[in-house]
Amino acid sequence: MMDYQDYAGVGAWKNRPLAMAYVEIQRFDKVYDDLEKAYRIGTIFPDLNKPFNGRRCEG
Amino acid sequence: MNGKEQLLFNIGVVDFTMVDLGLFLDTHPTDQKALEYYQHYAQIKKQLCREFGKKYYPLTMAEADSGKKWSWGDAPLPWEGGCA
C-alpha cells in the first residue's frame, strides 16, 4: 500500500492544489464485447468495473 | 429459459447497454464512437422489440398496431403474472 508521502508532489499530483477534489474525465476506450457479462457486472466499461472488496476497490 | 424469456432477456441486455452508453454520452455529447455504438444498439433493440411484438405481444404501444388487430391488449397483465 503506498503511503501518503508517496503521493505528495509526485507525477500527476505535483501541481494539484490542496483541498480540491478531482475526478478524471472518462475516455471512450474499451467496452465489454460480452454484453451479458457487462449486464451482470453492471457496466459496459471495464474502466468502471470496480467491485468493492471490503477494504479497497480492485482494478 | 424458453424462447420468449431469452428474447426478453436479450432486449434487457441491449437496453442496459443503451442506458450505460447514454450515461457516457450525457458527459461526452460529441464522442463519435460512443454515438455510433448507441445508434448501433438502438437499431438492434428496435429489431428485437419488433420481433418480440410479432411473436408474443407488444412491449410498447408503438408496436401494438400490426395493421390487422390492435394487439396492445394481448400482453399478460402484471397482476396475472405478466411480468417476466
N, CA and C atoms of all chains as a GROMACS GRO file, in nm:
protein
  429
    1MET      N    1   0.087  -0.117   0.000
    1MET     CA    2   0.000   0.000   0.000
    1MET      C    3   0.091   0.123   0.000
    2MET      N    4   0.071   0.219  -0.095
    2MET     CA    5   0.157   0.339  -0.098
    2MET      C    6   0.121   0.427   0.022
    3ASP      N    7   0.225   0.486   0.079
    3ASP     CA    8   0.199   0.575   0.193
    3ASP      C    9   0.164   0.713   0.138
    4TYR      N   10   0.102   0.797   0.222
    4TYR     CA   11   0.058   0.928   0.168
    4TYR      C   12   0.176   1.009   0.120
    5GLN      N   13   0.298   0.990   0.186
    5GLN     CA   14   0.412   1.069   0.139
    5GLN      C   15   0.444   1.034  -0.006
    6ASP      N   16   0.414   0.909  -0.048
    6ASP     CA   17   0.449   0.868  -0.184
    6ASP      C   18   0.372   0.950  -0.286
    7TYR      N   19   0.253   0.997  -0.244
    7TYR     CA   20   0.173   1.071  -0.344
    7TYR      C   21   0.215   1.217  -0.350
    8ALA      N   22   0.264   1.272  -0.235
    8ALA     CA   23   0.288   1.417  -0.227
    8ALA      C   24   0.389   1.461  -0.333
    9GLY      N   25   0.351   1.558  -0.417
    9GLY     CA   26   0.447   1.622  -0.508
    9GLY      C   27   0.505   1.526  -0.611
   10VAL      N   28   0.429   1.418  -0.643
   10VAL     CA   29   0.486   1.321  -0.738
   10VAL      C   30   0.392   1.310  -0.858
   11GLY      N   31   0.447   1.306  -0.979
   11GLY     CA   32   0.370   1.278  -1.100
   11GLY      C   33   0.247   1.366  -1.111
   12ALA      N   34   0.133   1.297  -1.135
   12ALA     CA   35   0.011   1.373  -1.166
   12ALA      C   36  -0.028   1.461  -1.049
   13TRP      N   37   0.020   1.424  -0.931
   13TRP     CA   38  -0.026   1.501  -0.814
   13TRP      C   39   0.061   1.625  -0.795
   14LYS      N   40   0.163   1.648  -0.879
   14LYS     CA   41   0.259   1.754  -0.849
   14LYS      C   42   0.192   1.888  -0.837
   15ASN      N   43   0.114   1.931  -0.942
   15ASN     CA   44   0.065   2.068  -0.933
   15ASN      C   45  -0.084   2.074  -0.900
   16ARG      N   46  -0.129   1.972  -0.828
   16ARG     CA   47  -0.271   1.975  -0.790
   16ARG      C   48  -0.285   2.062  -0.665
   17PRO      N   49  -0.380   2.158  -0.668
   17PRO     CA   50  -0.399   2.240  -0.546
   17PRO      C   51  -0.449   2.154  -0.431
   18LEU      N   52  -0.416   2.195  -0.311
   18LEU     CA   53  -0.464   2.119  -0.195
   18LEU      C   54  -0.614   2.138  -0.181
   19ALA      N   55  -0.676   2.048  -0.108
   19ALA     CA   56  -0.817   2.059  -0.065
   19ALA      C   57  -0.913   2.075  -0.182
   20MET      N   58  -0.877   2.027  -0.301
   20MET     CA   59  -0.973   2.033  -0.414
   20MET      C   60  -0.985   1.892  -0.471
   21ALA      N   61  -1.111   1.845  -0.480
   21ALA     CA   62  -1.132   1.710  -0.534
   21ALA      C   63  -1.116   1.713  -0.685
   22TYR      N   64  -1.072   1.599  -0.741
   22TYR     CA   65  -1.051   1.598  -0.886
   22TYR      C   66  -1.094   1.462  -0.939
   23VAL      N   67  -1.185   1.462  -1.039
   23VAL     CA   68  -1.229   1.334  -1.096
   23VAL      C   69  -1.181   1.328  -1.241
   24GLU      N   70  -1.104   1.227  -1.274
   24GLU     CA   71  -1.053   1.212  -1.410
   24GLU      C   72  -1.170   1.199  -1.507
   25ILE      N   73  -1.162   1.267  -1.623
   25ILE     CA   74  -1.270   1.254  -1.722
   25ILE      C   75  -1.255   1.116  -1.789
   26GLN      N   76  -1.368   1.050  -1.813
   26GLN     CA   77  -1.362   0.916  -1.873
   26GLN      C   78  -1.341   0.928  -2.023
   27ARG      N   79  -1.256   0.844  -2.077
   27ARG     CA   80  -1.240   0.842  -2.222
   27ARG      C   81  -1.310   0.717  -2.275
   28PHE      N   82  -1.366   0.727  -2.398
   28PHE     CA   83  -1.435   0.612  -2.456
   28PHE      C   84  -1.329   0.516  -2.505
   29ASP      N   85  -1.286   0.431  -2.414
   29ASP     CA   86  -1.178   0.340  -2.451
   29ASP      C   87  -1.234   0.203  -2.486
   30LYS      N   88  -1.234   0.115  -2.388
   30LYS     CA   89  -1.278  -0.022  -2.420
   30LYS      C   90  -1.423  -0.041  -2.372
   31VAL      N   91  -1.494  -0.128  -2.440
   31VAL     CA   92  -1.630  -0.167  -2.399
   31VAL      C   93  -1.630  -0.319  -2.397
   32TYR      N   94  -1.693  -0.381  -2.298
   32TYR     CA   95  -1.700  -0.528  -2.293
   32TYR      C   96  -1.770  -0.578  -2.419
   33ASP      N   97  -1.713  -0.677  -2.485
   33ASP     CA   98  -1.785  -0.726  -2.603
   33ASP      C   99  -1.892  -0.827  -2.559
   34ASP      N  100  -1.872  -0.892  -2.443
   34ASP     CA  101  -1.978  -0.982  -2.397
   34ASP      C  102  -2.076  -0.898  -2.314
   35LEU      N  103  -2.185  -0.855  -2.378
   35LEU     CA  104  -2.277  -0.763  -2.311
   35LEU      C  105  -2.352  -0.831  -2.197
   36GLU      N  106  -2.366  -0.963  -2.206
   36GLU     CA  107  -2.436  -1.032  -2.097
   36GLU      C  108  -2.350  -1.026  -1.970
   37LYS      N  109  -2.218  -1.041  -1.989
   37LYS     CA  110  -2.126  -1.031  -1.874
   37LYS      C  111  -2.132  -0.888  -1.820
   38ALA      N  112  -2.133  -0.790  -1.913
   38ALA     CA  113  -2.140  -0.650  -1.870
   38ALA      C  114  -2.269  -0.626  -1.791
   39TYR      N  115  -2.377  -0.689  -1.837
   39TYR     CA  116  -2.507  -0.674  -1.772
   39TYR      C  117  -2.500  -0.726  -1.628
   40ARG      N  118  -2.430  -0.837  -1.609
   40ARG     CA  119  -2.420  -0.892  -1.473
   40ARG      C  120  -2.326  -0.810  -1.388
   41ILE      N  121  -2.219  -0.758  -1.448
   41ILE     CA  122  -2.124  -0.676  -1.372
   41ILE      C  123  -2.189  -0.543  -1.335
   42GLY      N  124  -2.266  -0.486  -1.432
   42GLY     CA  125  -2.335  -0.360  -1.402
   42GLY      C  126  -2.276  -0.243  -1.477
   43THR      N  127  -2.182  -0.271  -1.568
   43THR     CA  128  -2.132  -0.161  -1.653
   43THR      C  129  -2.076  -0.222  -1.780
   44ILE      N  130  -2.079  -0.144  -1.889
   44ILE     CA  131  -2.022  -0.197  -2.013
   44ILE      C  132  -1.877  -0.150  -2.026
   45PHE      N  133  -1.835  -0.066  -1.930
   45PHE     CA  134  -1.700  -0.010  -1.938
   45PHE      C  135  -1.608  -0.081  -1.838
   46PRO      N  136  -1.505  -0.154  -1.887
   46PRO     CA  137  -1.412  -0.220  -1.794
   46PRO      C  138  -1.348  -0.120  -1.698
   47ASP      N  139  -1.328   0.003  -1.746
   47ASP     CA  140  -1.262   0.103  -1.659
   47ASP      C  141  -1.346   0.133  -1.536
   48LEU      N  142  -1.478   0.112  -1.545
   48LEU     CA  143  -1.564   0.145  -1.430
   48LEU      C  144  -1.597   0.022  -1.347
   49ASN      N  145  -1.540  -0.092  -1.384
   49ASN     CA  146  -1.571  -0.216  -1.312
   49ASN      C  147  -1.485  -0.223  -1.187
   50LYS      N  148  -1.535  -0.165  -1.077
   50LYS     CA  149  -1.453  -0.159  -0.954
   50LYS      C  150  -1.529  -0.220  -0.838
   51PRO      N  151  -1.534  -0.353  -0.831
   51PRO     CA  152  -1.609  -0.417  -0.722
   51PRO      C  153  -1.544  -0.385  -0.588
   52PHE      N  154  -1.628  -0.351  -0.490
   52PHE     CA  155  -1.575  -0.319  -0.357
   52PHE      C  156  -1.547  -0.450  -0.285
   53ASN      N  157  -1.427  -0.467  -0.229
   53ASN     CA  158  -1.399  -0.598  -0.168
   53ASN      C  159  -1.373  -0.585  -0.020
   54GLY      N  160  -1.445  -0.490   0.046
   54GLY     CA  161  -1.439  -0.485   0.192
   54GLY      C  162  -1.331  -0.393   0.241
   55ARG      N  163  -1.224  -0.368   0.162
   55ARG     CA  164  -1.121  -0.273   0.209
   55ARG      C  165  -1.101  -0.165   0.104
   56ARG      N  166  -1.061  -0.205  -0.013
   56ARG     CA  167  -1.047  -0.103  -0.117
   56ARG      C  168  -1.092  -0.164  -0.249
   57CYS      N  169  -1.111  -0.082  -0.353
   57CYS     CA  170  -1.161  -0.135  -0.480
   57CYS      C  171  -1.052  -0.214  -0.551
   58GLU      N  172  -1.092  -0.322  -0.617
   58GLU     CA  173  -0.995  -0.388  -0.707
   58GLU      C  174  -0.991  -0.309  -0.837
   59GLY      N  175  -0.896  -0.341  -0.919
   59GLY     CA  176  -0.896  -0.288  -1.056
   59GLY      C  177  -0.860  -0.140  -1.062
   60MET      N  178  -3.429  -2.119  -1.981
   60MET     CA  179  -3.507  -2.009  -2.037
   60MET      C  180  -3.566  -2.052  -2.171
   61ASN      N  181  -3.697  -2.027  -2.189
   61ASN     CA  182  -3.753  -2.061  -2.321
   61ASN      C  183  -3.730  -1.944  -2.417
   62GLY      N  184  -3.780  -1.960  -2.536
   62GLY     CA  185  -3.755  -1.861  -2.640
   62GLY      C  186  -3.799  -1.723  -2.600
   63LYS      N  187  -3.920  -1.717  -2.540
   63LYS     CA  188  -3.973  -1.585  -2.504
   63LYS      C  189  -3.886  -1.519  -2.398
   64GLU      N  190  -3.850  -1.596  -2.295
   64GLU     CA  191  -3.770  -1.538  -2.186
   64GLU      C  192  -3.633  -1.498  -2.237
   65GLN      N  193  -3.578  -1.580  -2.329
   65GLN     CA  194  -3.444  -1.548  -2.382
   65GLN      C  195  -3.448  -1.418  -2.460
   66LEU      N  196  -3.551  -1.403  -2.543
   66LEU     CA  197  -3.562  -1.281  -2.624
   66LEU      C  198  -3.582  -1.159  -2.534
   67LEU      N  199  -3.664  -1.176  -2.432
   67LEU     CA  200  -3.688  -1.066  -2.339
   67LEU      C  201  -3.559  -1.031  -2.264
   68PHE      N  202  -3.484  -1.134  -2.229
   68PHE     CA  203  -3.356  -1.111  -2.159
   68PHE      C  204  -3.261  -1.035  -2.250
   69ASN      N  205  -3.257  -1.076  -2.378
   69ASN     CA  206  -3.167  -1.009  -2.473
   69ASN      C  207  -3.206  -0.863  -2.490
   70ILE      N  208  -3.337  -0.838  -2.493
   70ILE     CA  209  -3.383  -0.698  -2.505
   70ILE      C  210  -3.334  -0.621  -2.383
   71GLY      N  211  -3.341  -0.685  -2.267
   71GLY     CA  212  -3.295  -0.620  -2.144
   71GLY      C  213  -3.147  -0.588  -2.149
   72VAL      N  214  -3.068  -0.681  -2.203
   72VAL     CA  215  -2.923  -0.660  -2.210
   72VAL      C  216  -2.892  -0.543  -2.304
   73VAL      N  217  -2.959  -0.540  -2.420
   73VAL     CA  218  -2.933  -0.433  -2.516
   73VAL      C  219  -2.980  -0.300  -2.458
   74ASP      N  220  -3.093  -0.303  -2.390
   74ASP     CA  221  -3.146  -0.179  -2.332
   74ASP      C  222  -3.050  -0.127  -2.225
   75PHE      N  223  -2.996  -0.217  -2.144
   75PHE     CA  224  -2.899  -0.179  -2.041
   75PHE      C  225  -2.777  -0.115  -2.105
   76THR      N  226  -2.731  -0.174  -2.215
   76THR     CA  227  -2.615  -0.119  -2.285
   76THR      C  228  -2.643   0.024  -2.332
   77MET      N  229  -2.766   0.045  -2.383
   77MET     CA  230  -2.801   0.179  -2.431
   77MET      C  231  -2.805   0.278  -2.316
   78VAL      N  232  -2.853   0.234  -2.201
   78VAL     CA  233  -2.860   0.325  -2.085
   78VAL      C  234  -2.718   0.364  -2.044
   79ASP      N  235  -2.628   0.263  -2.041
   79ASP     CA  236  -2.491   0.292  -1.999
   79ASP      C  237  -2.422   0.385  -2.100
   80LEU      N  238  -2.446   0.360  -2.227
   80LEU     CA  239  -2.389   0.448  -2.329
   80LEU      C  240  -2.448   0.588  -2.316
   81GLY      N  241  -2.578   0.593  -2.285
   81GLY     CA  242  -2.643   0.722  -2.270
   81GLY      C  243  -2.582   0.802  -2.155
   82LEU      N  244  -2.549   0.731  -2.047
   82LEU     CA  245  -2.486   0.799  -1.933
   82LEU      C  246  -2.352   0.856  -1.976
   83PHE      N  247  -2.278   0.781  -2.057
   83PHE     CA  248  -2.149   0.832  -2.103
   83PHE      C  249  -2.171   0.954  -2.193
   84LEU      N  250  -2.272   0.941  -2.282
   84LEU     CA  251  -2.297   1.050  -2.377
   84LEU      C  252  -2.345   1.176  -2.306
   85ASP      N  253  -2.407   1.159  -2.190
   85ASP     CA  254  -2.451   1.278  -2.114
   85ASP      C  255  -2.333   1.372  -2.090
   86THR      N  256  -2.216   1.312  -2.063
   86THR     CA  257  -2.099   1.397  -2.032
   86THR      C  258  -2.005   1.408  -2.152
   87HIS      N  259  -2.032   1.332  -2.256
   87HIS     CA  260  -1.946   1.340  -2.375
   87HIS      C  261  -2.033   1.347  -2.500
   88PRO      N  262  -2.115   1.454  -2.513
   88PRO     CA  263  -2.218   1.455  -2.619
   88PRO      C  264  -2.164   1.447  -2.762
   89THR      N  265  -2.036   1.476  -2.781
   89THR     CA  266  -1.989   1.475  -2.920
   89THR      C  267  -1.893   1.359  -2.948
   90ASP      N  268  -1.892   1.262  -2.857
   90ASP     CA  269  -1.800   1.149  -2.877
   90ASP      C  270  -1.855   1.060  -2.989
   91GLN      N  271  -1.791   1.064  -3.104
   91GLN     CA  272  -1.847   0.996  -3.223
   91GLN      C  273  -1.856   0.846  -3.204
   92LYS      N  274  -1.752   0.787  -3.144
   92LYS     CA  275  -1.752   0.641  -3.129
   92LYS      C  276  -1.867   0.598  -3.038
   93ALA      N  277  -1.888   0.674  -2.931
   93ALA     CA  278  -1.997   0.638  -2.840
   93ALA      C  279  -2.131   0.655  -2.911
   94LEU      N  280  -2.142   0.759  -2.993
   94LEU     CA  281  -2.268   0.780  -3.067
   94LEU      C  282  -2.295   0.665  -3.162
   95GLU      N  283  -2.188   0.620  -3.230
   95GLU     CA  284  -2.205   0.508  -3.323
   95GLU      C  285  -2.253   0.384  -3.250
   96TYR      N  286  -2.189   0.356  -3.134
   96TYR     CA  287  -2.230   0.240  -3.053
   96TYR      C  288  -2.377   0.254  -3.017
   97TYR      N  289  -2.415   0.374  -2.975
   97TYR     CA  290  -2.553   0.392  -2.928
   97TYR      C  291  -2.651   0.366  -3.042
   98GLN      N  292  -2.622   0.427  -3.158
   98GLN     CA  293  -2.715   0.408  -3.271
   98GLN      C  294  -2.720   0.262  -3.313
   99HIS      N  295  -2.603   0.195  -3.305
   99HIS     CA  296  -2.598   0.053  -3.342
   99HIS      C  297  -2.691  -0.029  -3.252
  100TYR      N  298  -2.682  -0.006  -3.120
  100TYR     CA  299  -2.763  -0.087  -3.029
  100TYR      C  300  -2.908  -0.044  -3.030
  101ALA      N  301  -2.932   0.084  -3.061
  101ALA     CA  302  -3.072   0.129  -3.072
  101ALA      C  303  -3.141   0.054  -3.186
  102GLN      N  304  -3.066   0.034  -3.294
  102GLN     CA  305  -3.119  -0.039  -3.409
  102GLN      C  306  -3.151  -0.183  -3.370
  103ILE      N  307  -3.057  -0.245  -3.300
  103ILE     CA  308  -3.077  -0.384  -3.259
  103ILE      C  309  -3.197  -0.396  -3.168
  104LYS      N  310  -3.208  -0.302  -3.076
  104LYS     CA  311  -3.320  -0.310  -2.982
  104LYS      C  312  -3.453  -0.298  -3.056
  105LYS      N  313  -3.455  -0.208  -3.155
  105LYS     CA  314  -3.580  -0.190  -3.230
  105LYS      C  315  -3.619  -0.321  -3.298
  106GLN      N  316  -3.518  -0.388  -3.360
  106GLN     CA  317  -3.548  -0.515  -3.428
  106GLN      C  318  -3.597  -0.620  -3.328
  107LEU      N  319  -3.529  -0.630  -3.215
  107LEU     CA  320  -3.568  -0.733  -3.117
  107LEU      C  321  -3.709  -0.707  -3.065
  108CYS      N  322  -3.741  -0.577  -3.042
  108CYS     CA  323  -3.874  -0.546  -2.989
  108CYS      C  324  -3.980  -0.575  -3.093
  109ARG      N  325  -3.946  -0.546  -3.220
  109ARG     CA  326  -4.045  -0.574  -3.326
  109ARG      C  327  -4.068  -0.724  -3.335
  110GLU      N  328  -3.955  -0.801  -3.325
  110GLU     CA  329  -3.967  -0.947  -3.333
  110GLU      C  330  -4.051  -0.999  -3.217
  111PHE      N  331  -4.025  -0.944  -3.097
  111PHE     CA  332  -4.100  -0.990  -2.979
  111PHE      C  333  -4.248  -0.957  -2.995
  112GLY      N  334  -4.272  -0.838  -3.052
  112GLY     CA  335  -4.411  -0.794  -3.071
  112GLY      C  336  -4.486  -0.887  -3.165
  113LYS      N  337  -4.416  -0.930  -3.272
  113LYS     CA  338  -4.481  -1.019  -3.370
  113LYS      C  339  -4.507  -1.155  -3.307
  114LYS      N  340  -4.403  -1.209  -3.238
  114LYS     CA  341  -4.414  -1.346  -3.189
  114LYS      C  342  -4.504  -1.356  -3.066
  115TYR      N  343  -4.493  -1.257  -2.974
  115TYR     CA  344  -4.561  -1.274  -2.846
  115TYR      C  345  -4.661  -1.162  -2.824
  116TYR      N  346  -4.614  -1.048  -2.777
  116TYR     CA  347  -4.705  -0.934  -2.755
  116TYR      C  348  -4.621  -0.807  -2.758
  117PRO      N  349  -4.684  -0.693  -2.784
  117PRO     CA  350  -4.607  -0.569  -2.794
  117PRO      C  351  -4.554  -0.526  -2.658
  118LEU      N  352  -4.431  -0.476  -2.655
  118LEU     CA  353  -4.373  -0.426  -2.530
  118LEU      C  354  -4.406  -0.278  -2.512
  119THR      N  355  -4.427  -0.210  -2.625
  119THR     CA  356  -4.470  -0.070  -2.615
  119THR      C  357  -4.586  -0.050  -2.711
  120MET      N  358  -4.661   0.055  -2.687
  120MET     CA  359  -4.779   0.075  -2.772
  120MET      C  360  -4.739   0.098  -2.918
  121ALA      N  361  -4.615   0.147  -2.938
  121ALA     CA  362  -4.572   0.176  -3.076
  121ALA      C  363  -4.576   0.048  -3.160
  122GLU      N  364  -4.560  -0.067  -3.093
  122GLU     CA  365  -4.558  -0.191  -3.171
  122GLU      C  366  -4.694  -0.261  -3.169
  123ALA      N  367  -4.794  -0.194  -3.116
  123ALA     CA  368  -4.920  -0.264  -3.091
  123ALA      C  369  -5.002  -0.279  -3.219
  124ASP      N  370  -4.999  -0.178  -3.308
  124ASP     CA  371  -5.092  -0.191  -3.422
  124ASP      C  372  -5.022  -0.265  -3.536
  125SER      N  373  -5.047  -0.394  -3.548
  125SER     CA  374  -4.982  -0.467  -3.658
  125SER      C  375  -5.079  -0.469  -3.776
  126GLY      N  376  -5.155  -0.360  -3.791
  126GLY     CA  377  -5.238  -0.345  -3.910
  126GLY      C  378  -5.371  -0.413  -3.897
  127LYS      N  379  -5.370  -0.542  -3.866
  127LYS     CA  380  -5.499  -0.613  -3.870
  127LYS      C  381  -5.572  -0.602  -3.737
  128LYS      N  382  -5.491  -0.601  -3.627
  128LYS     CA  383  -5.558  -0.605  -3.496
  128LYS      C  384  -5.478  -0.522  -3.397
  129TRP      N  385  -5.547  -0.448  -3.309
  129TRP     CA  386  -5.480  -0.372  -3.205
  129TRP      C  387  -5.437  -0.470  -3.097
  130SER      N  388  -5.306  -0.498  -3.089
  130SER     CA  389  -5.262  -0.610  -3.004
  130SER      C  390  -5.218  -0.565  -2.866
  131TRP      N  391  -5.239  -0.437  -2.830
  131TRP     CA  392  -5.189  -0.387  -2.703
  131TRP      C  393  -5.251  -0.465  -2.586
  132GLY      N  394  -5.372  -0.516  -2.608
  132GLY     CA  395  -5.438  -0.589  -2.500
  132GLY      C  396  -5.390  -0.732  -2.484
  133ASP      N  397  -5.308  -0.778  -2.579
  133ASP     CA  398  -5.264  -0.918  -2.572
  133ASP      C  399  -5.165  -0.941  -2.459
  134ALA      N  400  -5.092  -0.835  -2.420
  134ALA     CA  401  -4.987  -0.855  -2.318
  134ALA      C  402  -5.051  -0.905  -2.188
  135PRO      N  403  -4.991  -1.008  -2.123
  135PRO     CA  404  -5.045  -1.054  -1.994
  135PRO      C  405  -5.031  -0.943  -1.891
  136LEU      N  406  -5.126  -0.933  -1.802
  136LEU     CA  407  -5.124  -0.822  -1.705
  136LEU      C  408  -5.033  -0.858  -1.587
  137PRO      N  409  -4.966  -0.757  -1.530
  137PRO     CA  410  -4.870  -0.785  -1.421
  137PRO      C  411  -4.936  -0.863  -1.307
  138TRP      N  412  -5.067  -0.829  -1.276
  138TRP     CA  413  -5.128  -0.899  -1.162
  138TRP      C  414  -5.176  -1.038  -1.202
  139GLU      N  415  -5.154  -1.069  -1.334
  139GLU     CA  416  -5.184  -1.207  -1.375
  139GLU      C  417  -5.052  -1.280  -1.402
  140GLY      N  418  -4.948  -1.231  -1.335
  140GLY     CA  419  -4.819  -1.297  -1.352
  140GLY      C  420  -4.751  -1.257  -1.481
  141GLY      N  421  -4.791  -1.138  -1.534
  141GLY     CA  422  -4.739  -1.098  -1.664
  141GLY      C  423  -4.594  -1.056  -1.663
  142CYS      N  424  -4.540  -1.014  -1.549
  142CYS     CA  425  -4.401  -0.968  -1.553
  142CYS      C  426  -4.308  -1.089  -1.569
  143ALA      N  427  -4.222  -1.081  -1.671
  143ALA     CA  428  -4.134  -1.198  -1.700
  143ALA      C  429  -4.035  -1.213  -1.585
   0.00000   0.00000   0.00000
